[in-house]
């Protein structure tokens, strides 16, 4: 039985999310500093995406204007910085916690859009955003005193994941303004920024290991570039045009849910009940914002009827 275009898109997007949900294992098992991890992710991601773009014929002159190149390079700086922070957050907290905290980024998009473009938020959206940040507090584990006692590193990791989500939200807004540029080429440019810039700044901010890397470490590094940057982005970008916004909003949470399961199965680091409750709130709030679900009018059913009667 042949699948419809929408079914193919759903399977493809879910596959991309499942794949991305395993990146934390590669980060942990490579056992290298974060600058090295991000550098090789960028390098192998660049090579795999470049090969794909050549194969698909994406390199056309109309894709590269001064504006698109400038914005793509700016987004590259933001994205590479976000990857460094996110990988370090995994080391300091856990795969599940860092991933869940990072996934509040849709709400930054809404807030930044309101601040920069005077977009009206409305009471329902503000309510969902407040719900999401209550979920963030629960999911982060900051109210679990035994998790945080004597571990300032954990708090730093939470801050890195949260700041990374803000940077990624900025990248998302830049990508929206580059509608004429194929997303594959945008990611390619971001990887190129990492390949060029990380060796230059490494002596100032950390270390970059280019030698004495073991065979299994190469496996994890190549996997992050080819699987989690090349293949996963090809799957996700190929699926999005085939799907409606509600389906996309739901399936995007395959990634964090997979990360939670992987962390529990591989490292026996299951989230606590308050953290799982926080994840549920974040998921519900994200769907509410993306799909325009009413919130305050549900809590006060007569409110919407009265507003219509005026």
C-alpha positions as CSV (number, residue, x, y, z in Angstrom):
1,X,0.0,0.0,0.0
2,X,1.5,3.3,-1.0
3,X,1.6,6.2,1.5
4,X,0.1,9.6,0.9
5,X,2.4,12.6,0.8
6,X,1.2,13.7,4.3
7,X,1.9,10.2,5.7
8,X,5.3,10.2,4.2
9,X,6.0,13.6,5.7
10,X,4.8,12.5,9.1
11,X,7.0,9.4,9.1
12,X,10.0,11.4,7.8
13,X,9.6,14.2,10.4
14,X,9.2,11.6,13.2
15,X,12.3,9.8,12.0
16,X,14.3,13.0,12.1
17,X,13.1,13.7,15.6
18,X,14.0,10.1,16.7
19,X,17.5,10.6,15.2
20,X,18.0,14.0,16.9
21,X,16.9,12.5,20.2
22,X,20.0,10.3,20.3
23,X,22.6,13.1,19.9
24,X,23.1,13.2,23.6
25,X,24.5,9.7,23.6
26,X,27.1,10.7,21.0
27,X,28.0,13.8,23.0
28,X,28.5,11.8,26.2
29,X,30.3,8.8,24.6
30,X,32.8,10.8,22.5
31,X,34.3,12.0,25.8
32,X,35.9,15.1,24.3
33,X,35.7,18.8,25.1
34,X,32.7,20.7,23.8
35,X,34.6,22.8,21.3
36,X,36.0,19.7,19.7
37,X,32.6,18.1,19.6
38,X,31.0,21.2,17.9
39,X,34.0,21.6,15.5
40,X,33.7,18.1,14.1
41,X,29.9,18.2,14.1
42,X,30.3,21.3,11.9
43,X,33.0,19.7,9.7
44,X,31.3,16.5,9.0
45,X,27.9,18.2,8.8
46,X,29.3,20.6,6.2
47,X,30.7,17.8,4.1
48,X,27.5,15.7,4.1
49,X,25.2,18.7,3.5
50,X,27.5,20.0,0.8
51,X,27.3,16.7,-1.0
52,X,23.5,16.6,-0.7
53,X,23.2,20.2,-2.0
54,X,25.4,19.5,-5.0
55,X,23.4,16.3,-5.7
56,X,20.1,18.3,-5.6
57,X,21.4,21.2,-7.5
58,X,20.8,23.8,-4.8
59,X,23.9,25.9,-5.5
60,X,22.3,28.5,-7.8
61,X,23.3,32.2,-8.0
62,X,19.9,33.5,-7.0
63,X,20.3,31.8,-3.6
64,X,23.3,34.0,-2.7
65,X,22.8,37.7,-2.3
66,X,24.6,40.0,0.0
67,X,21.7,40.1,2.4
68,X,21.2,36.3,2.5
69,X,24.9,35.6,3.0
70,X,25.2,38.2,5.8
71,X,22.2,37.0,7.7
72,X,23.3,33.3,7.2
73,X,26.7,34.1,8.7
74,X,25.1,35.9,11.6
75,X,22.8,32.9,12.2
76,X,25.9,30.7,12.0
77,X,27.6,32.5,14.9
78,X,24.4,32.2,16.9
79,X,23.9,28.5,16.0
80,X,27.5,27.5,16.8
81,X,27.4,29.3,20.1
82,X,24.1,27.5,20.9
83,X,25.6,24.1,20.1
84,X,28.6,24.8,22.4
85,X,26.3,25.8,25.2
86,X,23.9,22.9,24.7
87,X,26.6,20.3,24.6
88,X,28.2,21.7,27.8
89,X,24.7,21.7,29.4
90,X,24.4,18.0,28.6
91,X,27.7,17.4,30.4
92,X,26.6,19.5,33.4
93,X,23.0,18.3,33.8
94,X,21.8,15.4,31.7
95,X,20.6,14.7,28.2
96,X,16.9,14.8,29.3
97,X,17.1,18.0,31.4
98,X,19.2,19.9,28.9
99,X,16.9,18.9,26.0
100,X,13.7,19.7,27.9
101,X,14.9,23.1,29.0
102,X,16.1,23.9,25.5
103,X,12.7,23.2,24.1
104,X,11.2,26.4,25.5
105,X,12.6,28.1,22.5
106,X,9.2,28.5,20.7
107,X,8.2,30.9,23.4
108,X,11.2,33.0,23.0
109,X,10.2,33.2,19.3
110,X,6.8,34.6,20.3
111,X,8.2,37.1,22.8
112,X,11.0,38.3,20.5
113,X,8.5,38.6,17.6
114,X,6.3,40.7,19.9
115,X,9.2,42.9,21.0
116,X,10.7,43.5,17.5
117,X,7.6,43.4,15.2
118,X,4.9,44.7,17.6
119,X,3.0,41.5,17.3
120,X,0.0,41.3,19.6
121,X,0.3,38.5,22.1
122,X,-3.2,38.4,23.6
123,X,-4.2,37.0,26.9
124,X,-4.3,33.3,25.8
125,X,-0.8,33.4,24.4
126,X,0.5,35.1,27.5
127,X,-1.2,32.5,29.6
128,X,0.4,29.6,27.6
129,X,3.8,31.3,27.9
130,X,3.4,31.6,31.7
131,X,2.4,27.9,31.8
132,X,5.5,27.0,29.8
133,X,7.8,28.7,32.2
134,X,6.1,27.1,35.2
135,X,6.8,23.8,33.4
136,X,10.4,25.0,32.8
137,X,10.9,25.5,36.6
138,X,9.5,22.0,37.3
139,X,11.4,20.3,34.4
140,X,14.7,21.9,35.3
141,X,14.8,20.3,38.8
142,X,15.5,23.6,40.5
143,X,12.8,22.8,43.1
144,X,14.4,19.5,43.9
145,X,16.9,20.4,46.6
146,X,18.8,17.1,46.6
147,X,19.5,17.5,42.9
148,X,21.0,21.0,43.3
149,X,22.7,20.7,46.7
150,X,26.4,21.6,46.3
151,X,26.2,21.5,42.5
152,X,26.6,25.0,41.0
153,X,27.7,23.3,37.8
154,X,24.2,22.0,37.4
155,X,22.8,25.6,37.6
156,X,25.4,26.7,35.0
157,X,24.2,23.9,32.7
158,X,20.6,25.0,33.1
159,X,21.6,28.5,32.2
160,X,23.5,27.4,29.1
161,X,20.5,25.4,27.9
162,X,18.1,28.3,28.5
163,X,20.5,30.8,26.8
164,X,20.9,28.3,24.0
165,X,17.2,28.2,23.5
166,X,17.1,32.0,23.2
167,X,19.9,31.9,20.6
168,X,18.1,29.2,18.6
169,X,14.9,31.3,18.7
170,X,16.9,34.2,17.2
171,X,18.2,31.8,14.5
172,X,14.6,30.8,13.8
173,X,13.5,34.4,13.3
174,X,16.5,35.0,10.9
175,X,15.5,31.8,9.0
176,X,12.0,33.1,8.6
177,X,13.3,36.3,7.0
178,X,15.4,34.2,4.6
179,X,12.4,32.6,2.9
180,X,14.2,32.7,-0.4
181,X,17.2,30.7,0.9
182,X,16.9,27.0,1.1
183,X,17.2,25.8,4.7
184,X,19.8,23.2,3.7
185,X,22.1,26.0,2.5
186,X,21.4,28.0,5.7
187,X,22.5,25.0,7.8
188,X,25.5,24.6,5.5
189,X,26.6,28.2,6.1
190,X,26.2,27.7,9.9
191,X,28.5,24.7,9.8
192,X,31.0,26.6,7.7
193,X,31.1,29.3,10.4
194,X,31.9,26.7,13.0
195,X,34.6,25.1,10.9
196,X,36.3,28.5,10.3
197,X,35.8,30.2,13.6
198,X,36.2,27.5,16.3
199,X,39.9,26.9,15.6
200,X,40.5,30.7,15.8
201,X,38.7,31.3,19.1
202,X,39.7,28.0,20.8
203,X,43.0,29.4,22.3
204,X,40.9,32.1,23.9
205,X,38.0,30.2,25.3
206,X,39.0,26.6,25.7
207,X,40.7,23.7,24.0
208,X,40.3,22.0,20.6
209,X,41.5,18.5,20.2
210,X,42.5,17.6,16.7
211,X,44.9,14.7,17.3
212,X,45.1,11.6,19.5
213,X,41.4,10.8,18.9
214,X,40.6,7.1,19.2
215,X,38.7,5.0,16.6
216,X,35.4,4.9,18.6
217,X,35.6,8.6,19.3
218,X,35.8,9.2,15.5
219,X,32.7,7.1,15.2
220,X,30.8,9.4,17.6
221,X,32.1,12.5,15.9
222,X,31.3,11.5,12.4
223,X,27.9,10.3,13.6
224,X,27.1,13.8,15.0
225,X,28.0,15.4,11.7
226,X,26.6,12.9,9.2
227,X,23.6,11.7,11.2
228,X,22.5,14.5,13.4
229,X,23.4,17.4,11.1
230,X,23.3,16.0,7.6
231,X,20.7,13.3,7.5
232,X,18.4,14.6,10.3
233,X,18.1,18.1,8.8
234,X,17.5,16.6,5.3
235,X,14.7,14.5,6.8
236,X,13.2,17.4,8.8
237,X,13.4,20.0,6.0
238,X,12.0,17.5,3.5
239,X,9.0,16.7,5.6
240,X,7.9,20.2,6.7
241,X,6.4,21.3,3.3
242,X,4.2,18.2,3.3
243,X,2.6,18.8,6.7
244,X,0.1,21.1,8.3
245,X,1.1,23.3,11.3
246,X,-0.8,21.1,13.9
247,X,0.9,18.0,12.7
248,X,4.3,19.7,12.8
249,X,3.7,21.1,16.2
250,X,2.9,17.6,17.6
251,X,5.7,15.7,15.9
252,X,8.4,18.2,16.8
253,X,8.2,16.8,20.3
254,X,9.4,13.4,19.2
255,X,12.9,14.8,19.7
256,X,12.7,15.7,23.4
257,X,10.6,12.7,24.2
258,X,13.2,10.4,22.6
259,X,16.0,12.2,24.5
260,X,14.2,11.5,27.8
261,X,13.7,7.8,27.0
262,X,17.3,7.4,25.7
263,X,18.7,9.1,28.9
264,X,16.6,6.8,31.1
265,X,17.5,3.6,29.1
266,X,21.2,4.2,28.5
267,X,22.3,6.1,31.6
268,X,19.5,5.3,34.1
269,X,18.8,9.0,34.5
270,X,15.0,9.1,34.6
271,X,13.2,12.4,35.2
272,X,11.4,12.8,38.5
273,X,7.6,13.1,38.6
274,X,7.8,16.9,39.0
275,X,10.2,17.1,36.0
276,X,7.9,14.9,33.9
277,X,4.9,17.2,34.9
278,X,7.0,20.2,33.8
279,X,7.6,18.5,30.4
280,X,3.9,17.9,30.0
281,X,3.2,21.6,30.8
282,X,5.8,22.7,28.2
283,X,4.4,20.4,25.5
284,X,0.8,21.5,26.2
285,X,1.8,25.2,26.2
286,X,3.8,24.9,23.0
287,X,0.8,23.2,21.3
288,X,-1.5,25.9,22.7
289,X,0.7,28.7,21.3
290,X,1.2,27.1,17.9
291,X,-2.3,26.0,17.4
292,X,-4.1,29.0,18.9
293,X,-5.8,27.0,21.7
294,X,-7.9,29.2,24.1
295,X,-6.7,29.1,27.7
296,X,-8.2,31.9,29.7
297,X,-11.5,31.6,27.9
298,X,-11.6,27.9,28.9
299,X,-10.9,28.9,32.5
300,X,-13.6,31.5,32.3
301,X,-16.1,30.2,29.7
302,X,-18.3,33.3,30.0
303,X,-15.4,35.6,29.1
304,X,-15.4,34.9,25.4
305,X,-19.2,35.0,25.1
306,X,-19.2,38.4,26.8
307,X,-16.5,39.7,24.5
308,X,-18.5,38.7,21.5
309,X,-21.7,40.3,22.8
310,X,-20.1,43.7,23.0
